[in-house]
Amino acid sequence: MKVLSIKVKPNSKQQAIHQEGDGSLTIRLKSPPVDGKANQELIQLLAKELNVPKSSIRIKSGASSKSKLVEIDSL
């Protein structure tokens, strides 16, 4: 199990993943932070990039925040 520190920027023009110098990730998402749409897009994007099923990705903390801890089982 791996835990990633992620900073999310919703309402971006395009999706992008950028690794910061401290090892955390900054992820730009197209979806707005309304009704969990940005969280769903985050899980889909991580699943696609890491080649893991969506069911193995959980937002451990920060579901309503821009700073999140995401837990991934399959890594």
mmCIF file of the N, C-alpha and C atoms, coordinates in Angstrom:
data_MODEL
# 
_entry.id   MODEL 
# 
loop_
_atom_site.group_PDB 
_atom_site.id 
_atom_site.type_symbol 
_atom_site.label_atom_id 
_atom_site.label_alt_id 
_atom_site.label_comp_id 
_atom_site.label_asym_id 
_atom_site.label_entity_id 
_atom_site.label_seq_id 
_atom_site.pdbx_PDB_ins_code 
_atom_site.Cartn_x 
_atom_site.Cartn_y 
_atom_site.Cartn_z 
_atom_site.occupancy 
_atom_site.B_iso_or_equiv 
_atom_site.pdbx_formal_charge 
_atom_site.auth_seq_id 
_atom_site.auth_comp_id 
_atom_site.auth_asym_id 
_atom_site.auth_atom_id 
_atom_site.pdbx_PDB_model_num 
ATOM 1   N N  . MET A 1 1  ? 0.838   -1.168 0.000   1.00 0.00 ? 1  MET A N  1 
ATOM 2   C CA . MET A 1 1  ? 0.000   0.000  0.000   1.00 0.00 ? 1  MET A CA 1 
ATOM 3   C C  . MET A 1 1  ? 0.891   1.242  0.000   1.00 0.00 ? 1  MET A C  1 
ATOM 4   N N  . LYS A 1 2  ? 0.517   2.217  -0.798  1.00 0.00 ? 2  LYS A N  1 
ATOM 5   C CA . LYS A 1 2  ? 1.289   3.449  -0.917  1.00 0.00 ? 2  LYS A CA 1 
ATOM 6   C C  . LYS A 1 2  ? 0.363   4.631  -0.691  1.00 0.00 ? 2  LYS A C  1 
ATOM 7   N N  . VAL A 1 3  ? 0.855   5.660  -0.020  1.00 0.00 ? 3  VAL A N  1 
ATOM 8   C CA . VAL A 1 3  ? 0.088   6.880  0.226   1.00 0.00 ? 3  VAL A CA 1 
ATOM 9   C C  . VAL A 1 3  ? 0.791   8.027  -0.497  1.00 0.00 ? 3  VAL A C  1 
ATOM 10  N N  . LEU A 1 4  ? 0.029   8.739  -1.334  1.00 0.00 ? 4  LEU A N  1 
ATOM 11  C CA . LEU A 1 4  ? 0.567   9.866  -2.091  1.00 0.00 ? 4  LEU A CA 1 
ATOM 12  C C  . LEU A 1 4  ? 0.005   11.173 -1.551  1.00 0.00 ? 4  LEU A C  1 
ATOM 13  N N  . SER A 1 5  ? 0.858   12.177 -1.462  1.00 0.00 ? 5  SER A N  1 
ATOM 14  C CA . SER A 1 5  ? 0.422   13.526 -1.106  1.00 0.00 ? 5  SER A CA 1 
ATOM 15  C C  . SER A 1 5  ? 0.164   14.271 -2.410  1.00 0.00 ? 5  SER A C  1 
ATOM 16  N N  . ILE A 1 6  ? -1.071  14.758 -2.575  1.00 0.00 ? 6  ILE A N  1 
ATOM 17  C CA . ILE A 1 6  ? -1.479  15.356 -3.845  1.00 0.00 ? 6  ILE A CA 1 
ATOM 18  C C  . ILE A 1 6  ? -2.121  16.709 -3.598  1.00 0.00 ? 6  ILE A C  1 
ATOM 19  N N  . LYS A 1 7  ? -1.757  17.685 -4.434  1.00 0.00 ? 7  LYS A N  1 
ATOM 20  C CA . LYS A 1 7  ? -2.427  18.982 -4.443  1.00 0.00 ? 7  LYS A CA 1 
ATOM 21  C C  . LYS A 1 7  ? -3.214  19.048 -5.750  1.00 0.00 ? 7  LYS A C  1 
ATOM 22  N N  . VAL A 1 8  ? -4.505  19.279 -5.635  1.00 0.00 ? 8  VAL A N  1 
ATOM 23  C CA . VAL A 1 8  ? -5.401  19.268 -6.792  1.00 0.00 ? 8  VAL A CA 1 
ATOM 24  C C  . VAL A 1 8  ? -5.744  20.691 -7.197  1.00 0.00 ? 8  VAL A C  1 
ATOM 25  N N  . LYS A 1 9  ? -5.735  20.944 -8.508  1.00 0.00 ? 9  LYS A N  1 
ATOM 26  C CA . LYS A 1 9  ? -6.164  22.234 -9.050  1.00 0.00 ? 9  LYS A CA 1 
ATOM 27  C C  . LYS A 1 9  ? -7.327  21.977 -10.004 1.00 0.00 ? 9  LYS A C  1 
ATOM 28  N N  . PRO A 1 10 ? -8.562  22.088 -9.516  1.00 0.00 ? 10 PRO A N  1 
ATOM 29  C CA . PRO A 1 10 ? -9.724  21.856 -10.371 1.00 0.00 ? 10 PRO A CA 1 
ATOM 30  C C  . PRO A 1 10 ? -9.964  23.013 -11.337 1.00 0.00 ? 10 PRO A C  1 
ATOM 31  N N  . ASN A 1 11 ? -10.869 22.797 -12.304 1.00 0.00 ? 11 ASN A N  1 
ATOM 32  C CA . ASN A 1 11 ? -11.249 23.799 -13.310 1.00 0.00 ? 11 ASN A CA 1 
ATOM 33  C C  . ASN A 1 11 ? -10.079 24.226 -14.191 1.00 0.00 ? 11 ASN A C  1 
ATOM 34  N N  . SER A 1 12 ? -9.129  23.340 -14.452 1.00 0.00 ? 12 SER A N  1 
ATOM 35  C CA . SER A 1 12 ? -8.009  23.646 -15.338 1.00 0.00 ? 12 SER A CA 1 
ATOM 36  C C  . SER A 1 12 ? -8.424  23.393 -16.786 1.00 0.00 ? 12 SER A C  1 
ATOM 37  N N  . LYS A 1 13 ? -7.685  23.978 -17.705 1.00 0.00 ? 13 LYS A N  1 
ATOM 38  C CA . LYS A 1 13 ? -8.016  23.797 -19.123 1.00 0.00 ? 13 LYS A CA 1 
ATOM 39  C C  . LYS A 1 13 ? -7.711  22.386 -19.605 1.00 0.00 ? 13 LYS A C  1 
ATOM 40  N N  . GLN A 1 14 ? -6.690  21.755 -19.012 1.00 0.00 ? 14 GLN A N  1 
ATOM 41  C CA . GLN A 1 14 ? -6.357  20.380 -19.403 1.00 0.00 ? 14 GLN A CA 1 
ATOM 42  C C  . GLN A 1 14 ? -5.825  19.614 -18.202 1.00 0.00 ? 14 GLN A C  1 
ATOM 43  N N  . GLN A 1 15 ? -5.887  18.287 -18.311 1.00 0.00 ? 15 GLN A N  1 
ATOM 44  C CA . GLN A 1 15 ? -5.372  17.430 -17.244 1.00 0.00 ? 15 GLN A CA 1 
ATOM 45  C C  . GLN A 1 15 ? -3.857  17.392 -17.323 1.00 0.00 ? 15 GLN A C  1 
ATOM 46  N N  . ALA A 1 16 ? -3.214  17.438 -16.164 1.00 0.00 ? 16 ALA A N  1 
ATOM 47  C CA . ALA A 1 16 ? -1.756  17.343 -16.121 1.00 0.00 ? 16 ALA A CA 1 
ATOM 48  C C  . ALA A 1 16 ? -1.328  16.863 -14.741 1.00 0.00 ? 16 ALA A C  1 
ATOM 49  N N  . ILE A 1 17 ? -0.228  16.103 -14.727 1.00 0.00 ? 17 ILE A N  1 
ATOM 50  C CA . ILE A 1 17 ? 0.356   15.633 -13.477 1.00 0.00 ? 17 ILE A CA 1 
ATOM 51  C C  . ILE A 1 17 ? 1.787   16.158 -13.433 1.00 0.00 ? 17 ILE A C  1 
ATOM 52  N N  . HIS A 1 18 ? 2.136   16.817 -12.322 1.00 0.00 ? 18 HIS A N  1 
ATOM 53  C CA . HIS A 1 18 ? 3.474   17.370 -12.165 1.00 0.00 ? 18 HIS A CA 1 
ATOM 54  C C  . HIS A 1 18 ? 4.021   16.940 -10.809 1.00 0.00 ? 18 HIS A C  1 
ATOM 55  N N  . GLN A 1 19 ? 5.225   16.373 -10.819 1.00 0.00 ? 19 GLN A N  1 
ATOM 56  C CA . GLN A 1 19 ? 5.851   15.962 -9.566  1.00 0.00 ? 19 GLN A CA 1 
ATOM 57  C C  . GLN A 1 19 ? 6.687   17.109 -9.025  1.00 0.00 ? 19 GLN A C  1 
ATOM 58  N N  . GLU A 1 20 ? 6.456   17.447 -7.760  1.00 0.00 ? 20 GLU A N  1 
ATOM 59  C CA . GLU A 1 20 ? 7.187   18.531 -7.100  1.00 0.00 ? 20 GLU A CA 1 
ATOM 60  C C  . GLU A 1 20 ? 8.516   18.010 -6.560  1.00 0.00 ? 20 GLU A C  1 
ATOM 61  N N  . GLY A 1 21 ? 9.378   18.903 -6.165  1.00 0.00 ? 21 GLY A N  1 
ATOM 62  C CA . GLY A 1 21 ? 10.693  18.553 -5.645  1.00 0.00 ? 21 GLY A CA 1 
ATOM 63  C C  . GLY A 1 21 ? 10.648  17.749 -4.352  1.00 0.00 ? 21 GLY A C  1 
ATOM 64  N N  . ASP A 1 22 ? 9.584   17.933 -3.564  1.00 0.00 ? 22 ASP A N  1 
ATOM 65  C CA . ASP A 1 22 ? 9.480   17.207 -2.297  1.00 0.00 ? 22 ASP A CA 1 
ATOM 66  C C  . ASP A 1 22 ? 8.829   15.837 -2.447  1.00 0.00 ? 22 ASP A C  1 
ATOM 67  N N  . GLY A 1 23 ? 8.533   15.430 -3.676  1.00 0.00 ? 23 GLY A N  1 
ATOM 68  C CA . GLY A 1 23 ? 7.942   14.115 -3.918  1.00 0.00 ? 23 GLY A CA 1 
ATOM 69  C C  . GLY A 1 23 ? 6.435   14.122 -4.009  1.00 0.00 ? 23 GLY A C  1 
ATOM 70  N N  . SER A 1 24 ? 5.798   15.240 -3.684  1.00 0.00 ? 24 SER A N  1 
ATOM 71  C CA . SER A 1 24 ? 4.339   15.315 -3.800  1.00 0.00 ? 24 SER A CA 1 
ATOM 72  C C  . SER A 1 24 ? 3.957   15.557 -5.260  1.00 0.00 ? 24 SER A C  1 
ATOM 73  N N  . LEU A 1 25 ? 2.679   15.409 -5.547  1.00 0.00 ? 25 LEU A N  1 
ATOM 74  C CA . LEU A 1 25 ? 2.173   15.605 -6.897  1.00 0.00 ? 25 LEU A CA 1 
ATOM 75  C C  . LEU A 1 25 ? 1.225   16.792 -6.940  1.00 0.00 ? 25 LEU A C  1 
ATOM 76  N N  . THR A 1 26 ? 1.270   17.536 -8.029  1.00 0.00 ? 26 THR A N  1 
ATOM 77  C CA . THR A 1 26 ? 0.266   18.549 -8.316  1.00 0.00 ? 26 THR A CA 1 
ATOM 78  C C  . THR A 1 26 ? -0.482  18.062 -9.544  1.00 0.00 ? 26 THR A C  1 
ATOM 79  N N  . ILE A 1 27 ? -1.799  17.923 -9.412  1.00 0.00 ? 27 ILE A N  1 
ATOM 80  C CA . ILE A 1 27 ? -2.602  17.385 -10.506 1.00 0.00 ? 27 ILE A CA 1 
ATOM 81  C C  . ILE A 1 27 ? -3.649  18.414 -10.896 1.00 0.00 ? 27 ILE A C  1 
ATOM 82  N N  . ARG A 1 28 ? -3.656  18.765 -12.175 1.00 0.00 ? 28 ARG A N  1 
ATOM 83  C CA . ARG A 1 28 ? -4.657  19.685 -12.713 1.00 0.00 ? 28 ARG A CA 1 
ATOM 84  C C  . ARG A 1 28 ? -5.803  18.861 -13.296 1.00 0.00 ? 28 ARG A C  1 
ATOM 85  N N  . LEU A 1 29 ? -7.023  19.234 -12.921 1.00 0.00 ? 29 LEU A N  1 
ATOM 86  C CA . LEU A 1 29 ? -8.216  18.512 -13.359 1.00 0.00 ? 29 LEU A CA 1 
ATOM 87  C C  . LEU A 1 29 ? -9.163  19.455 -14.072 1.00 0.00 ? 29 LEU A C  1 
ATOM 88  N N  . LYS A 1 30 ? -9.882  18.944 -15.061 1.00 0.00 ? 30 LYS A N  1 
ATOM 89  C CA . LYS A 1 30 ? -10.856 19.746 -15.803 1.00 0.00 ? 30 LYS A CA 1 
ATOM 90  C C  . LYS A 1 30 ? -12.147 19.946 -15.018 1.00 0.00 ? 30 LYS A C  1 
ATOM 91  N N  . SER A 1 31 ? -12.520 18.994 -14.208 1.00 0.00 ? 31 SER A N  1 
ATOM 92  C CA . SER A 1 31 ? -13.801 19.021 -13.501 1.00 0.00 ? 31 SER A CA 1 
ATOM 93  C C  . SER A 1 31 ? -13.835 20.082 -12.404 1.00 0.00 ? 31 SER A C  1 
ATOM 94  N N  . PRO A 1 32 ? -15.029 20.616 -12.140 1.00 0.00 ? 32 PRO A N  1 
ATOM 95  C CA . PRO A 1 32 ? -15.175 21.557 -11.018 1.00 0.00 ? 32 PRO A CA 1 
ATOM 96  C C  . PRO A 1 32 ? -15.261 20.795 -9.699  1.00 0.00 ? 32 PRO A C  1 
ATOM 97  N N  . PRO A 1 33 ? -14.951 21.455 -8.592  1.00 0.00 ? 33 PRO A N  1 
ATOM 98  C CA . PRO A 1 33 ? -15.021 20.780 -7.285  1.00 0.00 ? 33 PRO A CA 1 
ATOM 99  C C  . PRO A 1 33 ? -16.444 20.782 -6.728  1.00 0.00 ? 33 PRO A C  1 
ATOM 100 N N  . VAL A 1 34 ? -17.377 20.246 -7.506  1.00 0.00 ? 34 VAL A N  1 
ATOM 101 C CA . VAL A 1 34 ? -18.796 20.230 -7.128  1.00 0.00 ? 34 VAL A CA 1 
ATOM 102 C C  . VAL A 1 34 ? -19.293 18.794 -7.159  1.00 0.00 ? 34 VAL A C  1 
ATOM 103 N N  . ASP A 1 35 ? -20.003 18.377 -6.119  1.00 0.00 ? 35 ASP A N  1 
ATOM 104 C CA . ASP A 1 35 ? -20.610 17.042 -6.038  1.00 0.00 ? 35 ASP A CA 1 
ATOM 105 C C  . ASP A 1 35 ? -19.604 15.913 -6.232  1.00 0.00 ? 35 ASP A C  1 
ATOM 106 N N  . GLY A 1 36 ? -18.342 16.118 -5.853  1.00 0.00 ? 36 GLY A N  1 
ATOM 107 C CA . GLY A 1 36 ? -17.338 15.062 -5.949  1.00 0.00 ? 36 GLY A CA 1 
ATOM 108 C C  . GLY A 1 36 ? -16.825 14.789 -7.347  1.00 0.00 ? 36 GLY A C  1 
ATOM 109 N N  . LYS A 1 37 ? -17.144 15.649 -8.313  1.00 0.00 ? 37 LYS A N  1 
ATOM 110 C CA . LYS A 1 37 ? -16.709 15.408 -9.699  1.00 0.00 ? 37 LYS A CA 1 
ATOM 111 C C  . LYS A 1 37 ? -15.195 15.455 -9.839  1.00 0.00 ? 37 LYS A C  1 
ATOM 112 N N  . ALA A 1 38 ? -14.543 16.384 -9.166  1.00 0.00 ? 38 ALA A N  1 
ATOM 113 C CA . ALA A 1 38 ? -13.082 16.478 -9.248  1.00 0.00 ? 38 ALA A CA 1 
ATOM 114 C C  . ALA A 1 38 ? -12.429 15.254 -8.601  1.00 0.00 ? 38 ALA A C  1 
ATOM 115 N N  . ASN A 1 39 ? -12.990 14.766 -7.497  1.00 0.00 ? 39 ASN A N  1 
ATOM 116 C CA . ASN A 1 39 ? -12.453 13.562 -6.851  1.00 0.00 ? 39 ASN A CA 1 
ATOM 117 C C  . ASN A 1 39 ? -12.597 12.348 -7.759  1.00 0.00 ? 39 ASN A C  1 
ATOM 118 N N  . GLN A 1 40 ? -13.726 12.224 -8.451  1.00 0.00 ? 40 GLN A N  1 
ATOM 119 C CA . GLN A 1 40 ? -13.929 11.106 -9.384  1.00 0.00 ? 40 GLN A CA 1 
ATOM 120 C C  . GLN A 1 40 ? -12.926 11.184 -10.527 1.00 0.00 ? 40 GLN A C  1 
ATOM 121 N N  . GLU A 1 41 ? -12.717 12.381 -11.062 1.00 0.00 ? 41 GLU A N  1 
ATOM 122 C CA . GLU A 1 41 ? -11.753 12.547 -12.148 1.00 0.00 ? 41 GLU A CA 1 
ATOM 123 C C  . GLU A 1 41 ? -10.340 12.232 -11.671 1.00 0.00 ? 41 GLU A C  1 
ATOM 124 N N  . LEU A 1 42 ? -10.012 12.629 -10.443 1.00 0.00 ? 42 LEU A N  1 
ATOM 125 C CA . LEU A 1 42 ? -8.697  12.335 -9.870  1.00 0.00 ? 42 LEU A CA 1 
ATOM 126 C C  . LEU A 1 42 ? -8.464  10.827 -9.792  1.00 0.00 ? 42 LEU A C  1 
ATOM 127 N N  . ILE A 1 43 ? -9.445  10.096 -9.297  1.00 0.00 ? 43 ILE A N  1 
ATOM 128 C CA . ILE A 1 43 ? -9.319  8.637  -9.181  1.00 0.00 ? 43 ILE A CA 1 
ATOM 129 C C  . ILE A 1 43 ? -9.188  7.995  -10.564 1.00 0.00 ? 43 ILE A C  1 
ATOM 130 N N  . GLN A 1 44 ? -9.980  8.443  -11.530 1.00 0.00 ? 44 GLN A N  1 
ATOM 131 C CA . GLN A 1 44 ? -9.889  7.891  -12.882 1.00 0.00 ? 44 GLN A CA 1 
ATOM 132 C C  . GLN A 1 44 ? -8.524  8.168  -13.503 1.00 0.00 ? 44 GLN A C  1 
ATOM 133 N N  . LEU A 1 45 ? -8.023  9.386  -13.337 1.00 0.00 ? 45 LEU A N  1 
ATOM 134 C CA . LEU A 1 45 ? -6.724  9.748  -13.917 1.00 0.00 ? 45 LEU A CA 1 
ATOM 135 C C  . LEU A 1 45 ? -5.590  8.950  -13.281 1.00 0.00 ? 45 LEU A C  1 
ATOM 136 N N  . LEU A 1 46 ? -5.597  8.821  -11.958 1.00 0.00 ? 46 LEU A N  1 
ATOM 137 C CA . LEU A 1 46 ? -4.551  8.039  -11.290 1.00 0.00 ? 46 LEU A CA 1 
ATOM 138 C C  . LEU A 1 46 ? -4.613  6.566  -11.690 1.00 0.00 ? 46 LEU A C  1 
ATOM 139 N N  . ALA A 1 47 ? -5.807  6.018  -11.798 1.00 0.00 ? 47 ALA A N  1 
ATOM 140 C CA . ALA A 1 47 ? -5.955  4.617  -12.188 1.00 0.00 ? 47 ALA A CA 1 
ATOM 141 C C  . ALA A 1 47 ? -5.382  4.390  -13.583 1.00 0.00 ? 47 ALA A C  1 
ATOM 142 N N  . LYS A 1 48 ? -5.657  5.310  -14.480 1.00 0.00 ? 48 LYS A N  1 
ATOM 143 C CA . LYS A 1 48 ? -5.160  5.189  -15.857 1.00 0.00 ? 48 LYS A CA 1 
ATOM 144 C C  . LYS A 1 48 ? -3.637  5.324  -15.904 1.00 0.00 ? 48 LYS A C  1 
ATOM 145 N N  . GLU A 1 49 ? -3.085  6.327  -15.216 1.00 0.00 ? 49 GLU A N  1 
ATOM 146 C CA . GLU A 1 49 ? -1.645  6.572  -15.254 1.00 0.00 ? 49 GLU A CA 1 
ATOM 147 C C  . GLU A 1 49 ? -0.838  5.478  -14.554 1.00 0.00 ? 49 GLU A C  1 
ATOM 148 N N  . LEU A 1 50 ? -1.380  4.905  -13.473 1.00 0.00 ? 50 LEU A N  1 
ATOM 149 C CA . LEU A 1 50 ? -0.647  3.905  -12.696 1.00 0.00 ? 50 LEU A CA 1 
ATOM 150 C C  . LEU A 1 50 ? -1.011  2.468  -13.072 1.00 0.00 ? 50 LEU A C  1 
ATOM 151 N N  . ASN A 1 51 ? -1.942  2.307  -14.006 1.00 0.00 ? 51 ASN A N  1 
ATOM 152 C CA . ASN A 1 51 ? -2.391  0.977  -14.454 1.00 0.00 ? 51 ASN A CA 1 
ATOM 153 C C  . ASN A 1 51 ? -2.879  0.116  -13.288 1.00 0.00 ? 51 ASN A C  1 
ATOM 154 N N  . VAL A 1 52 ? -3.741  0.706  -12.476 1.00 0.00 ? 52 VAL A N  1 
ATOM 155 C CA . VAL A 1 52 ? -4.369  -0.018 -11.378 1.00 0.00 ? 52 VAL A CA 1 
ATOM 156 C C  . VAL A 1 52 ? -5.876  0.160  -11.495 1.00 0.00 ? 52 VAL A C  1 
ATOM 157 N N  . PRO A 1 53 ? -6.665  -0.754 -10.939 1.00 0.00 ? 53 PRO A N  1 
ATOM 158 C CA . PRO A 1 53 ? -8.119  -0.570 -10.981 1.00 0.00 ? 53 PRO A CA 1 
ATOM 159 C C  . PRO A 1 53 ? -8.548  0.596  -10.086 1.00 0.00 ? 53 PRO A C  1 
ATOM 160 N N  . LYS A 1 54 ? -9.635  1.266  -10.474 1.00 0.00 ? 54 LYS A N  1 
ATOM 161 C CA . LYS A 1 54 ? -10.141 2.397  -9.694  1.00 0.00 ? 54 LYS A CA 1 
ATOM 162 C C  . LYS A 1 54 ? -10.507 1.989  -8.271  1.00 0.00 ? 54 LYS A C  1 
ATOM 163 N N  . SER A 1 55 ? -10.904 0.739  -8.093  1.00 0.00 ? 55 SER A N  1 
ATOM 164 C CA . SER A 1 55 ? -11.309 0.263  -6.770  1.00 0.00 ? 55 SER A CA 1 
ATOM 165 C C  . SER A 1 55 ? -10.143 0.187  -5.788  1.00 0.00 ? 55 SER A C  1 
ATOM 166 N N  . SER A 1 56 ? -8.901  0.225  -6.279  1.00 0.00 ? 56 SER A N  1 
ATOM 167 C CA . SER A 1 56 ? -7.748  0.156  -5.376  1.00 0.00 ? 56 SER A CA 1 
ATOM 168 C C  . SER A 1 56 ? -7.249  1.543  -4.962  1.00 0.00 ? 56 SER A C  1 
ATOM 169 N N  . ILE A 1 57 ? -7.946  2.597  -5.385  1.00 0.00 ? 57 ILE A N  1 
ATOM 170 C CA . ILE A 1 57 ? -7.558  3.964  -5.047  1.00 0.00 ? 57 ILE A CA 1 
ATOM 171 C C  . ILE A 1 57 ? -8.616  4.576  -4.140  1.00 0.00 ? 57 ILE A C  1 
ATOM 172 N N  . ARG A 1 58 ? -8.180  5.125  -3.005  1.00 0.00 ? 58 ARG A N  1 
ATOM 173 C CA . ARG A 1 58 ? -9.090  5.767  -2.059  1.00 0.00 ? 58 ARG A CA 1 
ATOM 174 C C  . ARG A 1 58 ? -8.511  7.104  -1.613  1.00 0.00 ? 58 ARG A C  1 
ATOM 175 N N  . ILE A 1 59 ? -9.371  8.070  -1.419  1.00 0.00 ? 59 ILE A N  1 
ATOM 176 C CA . ILE A 1 59 ? -8.945  9.347  -0.848  1.00 0.00 ? 59 ILE A CA 1 
ATOM 177 C C  . ILE A 1 59 ? -8.992  9.183  0.664   1.00 0.00 ? 59 ILE A C  1 
ATOM 178 N N  . LYS A 1 60 ? -7.804  9.110  1.261   1.00 0.00 ? 60 LYS A N  1 
ATOM 179 C CA . LYS A 1 60 ? -7.689  8.843  2.699   1.00 0.00 ? 60 LYS A CA 1 
ATOM 180 C C  . LYS A 1 60 ? -8.082  10.060 3.524   1.00 0.00 ? 60 LYS A C  1 
ATOM 181 N N  . SER A 1 61 ? -7.651  11.249 3.083   1.00 0.00 ? 61 SER A N  1 
ATOM 182 C CA . SER A 1 61 ? -8.047  12.479 3.769   1.00 0.00 ? 61 SER A CA 1 
ATOM 183 C C  . SER A 1 61 ? -8.044  13.621 2.769   1.00 0.00 ? 61 SER A C  1 
ATOM 184 N N  . GLY A 1 62 ? -8.837  14.654 3.068   1.00 0.00 ? 62 GLY A N  1 
ATOM 185 C CA . GLY A 1 62 ? -8.888  15.826 2.210   1.00 0.00 ? 62 GLY A CA 1 
ATOM 186 C C  . GLY A 1 62 ? -9.894  15.734 1.085   1.00 0.00 ? 62 GLY A C  1 
ATOM 187 N N  . ALA A 1 63 ? -10.976 14.980 1.264   1.00 0.00 ? 63 ALA A N  1 
ATOM 188 C CA . ALA A 1 63 ? -11.964 14.813 0.194   1.00 0.00 ? 63 ALA A CA 1 
ATOM 189 C C  . ALA A 1 63 ? -12.571 16.145 -0.230  1.00 0.00 ? 63 ALA A C  1 
ATOM 190 N N  . SER A 1 64 ? -12.675 17.106 0.690   1.00 0.00 ? 64 SER A N  1 
ATOM 191 C CA . SER A 1 64 ? -13.245 18.407 0.332   1.00 0.00 ? 64 SER A CA 1 
ATOM 192 C C  . SER A 1 64 ? -12.181 19.505 0.338   1.00 0.00 ? 64 SER A C  1 
ATOM 193 N N  . SER A 1 65 ? -10.930 19.121 0.233   1.00 0.00 ? 65 SER A N  1 
ATOM 194 C CA . SER A 1 65 ? -9.815  20.056 0.269   1.00 0.00 ? 65 SER A CA 1 
ATOM 195 C C  . SER A 1 65 ? -8.982  19.937 -1.004  1.00 0.00 ? 65 SER A C  1 
ATOM 196 N N  . LYS A 1 66 ? -8.155  20.928 -1.278  1.00 0.00 ? 66 LYS A N  1 
ATOM 197 C CA . LYS A 1 66 ? -7.260  20.837 -2.435  1.00 0.00 ? 66 LYS A CA 1 
ATOM 198 C C  . LYS A 1 66 ? -6.055  19.954 -2.140  1.00 0.00 ? 66 LYS A C  1 
ATOM 199 N N  . SER A 1 67 ? -5.697  19.822 -0.868  1.00 0.00 ? 67 SER A N  1 
ATOM 200 C CA . SER A 1 67 ? -4.592  18.943 -0.466  1.00 0.00 ? 67 SER A CA 1 
ATOM 201 C C  . SER A 1 67 ? -5.177  17.615 -0.008  1.00 0.00 ? 67 SER A C  1 
ATOM 202 N N  . LYS A 1 68 ? -4.719  16.534 -0.623  1.00 0.00 ? 68 LYS A N  1 
ATOM 203 C CA . LYS A 1 68 ? -5.293  15.220 -0.356  1.00 0.00 ? 68 LYS A CA 1 
ATOM 204 C C  . LYS A 1 68 ? -4.201  14.196 -0.074  1.00 0.00 ? 68 LYS A C  1 
ATOM 205 N N  . LEU A 1 69 ? -4.563  13.190 0.695   1.00 0.00 ? 69 LEU A N  1 
ATOM 206 C CA . LEU A 1 69 ? -3.739  11.999 0.834   1.00 0.00 ? 69 LEU A CA 1 
ATOM 207 C C  . LEU A 1 69 ? -4.502  10.876 0.160   1.00 0.00 ? 69 LEU A C  1 
ATOM 208 N N  . VAL A 1 70 ? -3.880  10.254 -0.829  1.00 0.00 ? 70 VAL A N  1 
ATOM 209 C CA . VAL A 1 70 ? -4.530  9.209  -1.613  1.00 0.00 ? 70 VAL A CA 1 
ATOM 210 C C  . VAL A 1 70 ? -3.808  7.899  -1.355  1.00 0.00 ? 70 VAL A C  1 
ATOM 211 N N  . GLU A 1 71 ? -4.588  6.881  -1.021  1.00 0.00 ? 71 GLU A N  1 
ATOM 212 C CA . GLU A 1 71 ? -4.056  5.556  -0.711  1.00 0.00 ? 71 GLU A CA 1 
ATOM 213 C C  . GLU A 1 71 ? -4.278  4.646  -1.912  1.00 0.00 ? 71 GLU A C  1 
ATOM 214 N N  . ILE A 1 72 ? -3.204  3.964  -2.337  1.00 0.00 ? 72 ILE A N  1 
ATOM 215 C CA . ILE A 1 72 ? -3.263  3.065  -3.483  1.00 0.00 ? 72 ILE A CA 1 
ATOM 216 C C  . ILE A 1 72 ? -2.807  1.685  -3.033  1.00 0.00 ? 72 ILE A C  1 
ATOM 217 N N  . ASP A 1 73 ? -3.674  0.680  -3.198  1.00 0.00 ? 73 ASP A N  1 
ATOM 218 C CA . ASP A 1 73 ? -3.386  -0.671 -2.717  1.00 0.00 ? 73 ASP A CA 1 
ATOM 219 C C  . ASP A 1 73 ? -2.419  -1.446 -3.593  1.00 0.00 ? 73 ASP A C  1 
ATOM 220 N N  . SER A 1 74 ? -2.504  -1.300 -4.901  1.00 0.00 ? 74 SER A N  1 
ATOM 221 C CA . SER A 1 74 ? -1.807  -2.205 -5.811  1.00 0.00 ? 74 SER A CA 1 
ATOM 222 C C  . SER A 1 74 ? -0.354  -1.862 -6.061  1.00 0.00 ? 74 SER A C  1 
ATOM 223 N N  . LEU A 1 75 ? 0.169   -0.789 -5.471  1.00 0.00 ? 75 LEU A N  1 
ATOM 224 C CA . LEU A 1 75 ? 1.572   -0.423 -5.732  1.00 0.00 ? 75 LEU A CA 1 
ATOM 225 C C  . LEU A 1 75 ? 2.506   -1.062 -4.739  1.00 0.00 ? 75 LEU A C  1 
# 
